[in-house]
């Protein structure tokens, strides 16, 4: 069974401006189980999204795009009912891609909510900040060495400073 078939088999309802969707219980694991995310080698152990706990709406997006944005409801609003976390995704014009990205963002947010400081997302962010600080420190040390070297060359080349 493909991963997209649960999304296709849901019940859709349409109101005047908002399309909402209810889907059956799809998750094989009840509660907050963890799973490896496909395609992301570094980020693992994200919570499994139980489709029964999600409310999905398709609304009109905002921003640049003109008629393509103003007349199509391809912005996905995903709400996780137990935590009240809401994710809005309008990164592309494709509803399917926005749905997938909204779920990825929701997994990351739930990971931060459930694990706190031990979250994969926060740990990666801290690591990148440390690397950035080390890189900046190394660059500043190199600039200081260059400045000292230029000063040493300038003092050696002054007239009256003859050393043999």
Buried (B, 14 or more C-beta within 10 A) or exposed (E): EEEEEBBEEEEEEEEEEEBBBEBEEBBEEEEBEBBEBEEEEEBEEBBBBBBEBBEBBBBBBEEEEEEEBEEBBBBBBBBBEEEEBEBBBBEEEEBEBBBBBBBBBBBBBBBBBBBEEEBBBBEEEEEEEEEEEEEEEEEEEEEEEEEEEEEEEEEEEEEEEEEE
